[in-house]
Amino acid sequence: MQKQQQRTKIRPSQRMKKRYMLFEYMASDSFERVREALFELGVKPLKLVEFNSQTKKGIVRCERGKESALKTAMTKVDFKPIKTSGTIKKLRSLP
């Protein structure tokens, strides 16, 4: 007999709420350098969702409530925060 594993569902109120931030990278480094610079900011958990090397713009995901810490850390490096949103779709629709 195989023992079925039961998955415990996490309630929506207990899930990590996410915020997405559109940013512009001001330096002319490679994609790998952008990733390294983001993770050196020290805001966790942090994920680079997408980055366009032609426009030097990207979207990063962080926890809700840590947007201001991320924005402050970004301005100390070569990042220019543009907009914060709860959805990626809204950030992609911006000019």
HELIX and SHEET records of a PDB file:
HELIX    1   1 PRO A   12  GLN A   14  5                                   3    
HELIX    2   2 PHE A   31  PHE A   39  1                                   9    
HELIX    3   3 GLU A   67  LYS A   76  1                                  10    
HELIX    4   4 ILE A   88  ARG A   92  1                                   5    
SHEET    1   A 4 LEU A  46  ASN A  52  0                                        
SHEET    2   A 4 LYS A  57  GLU A  63 -1                                        
SHEET    3   A 4 LYS A  18  TYR A  25 -1                                        
SHEET    4   A 4 PHE A  79  SER A  85 -1                                        
END                                                                             
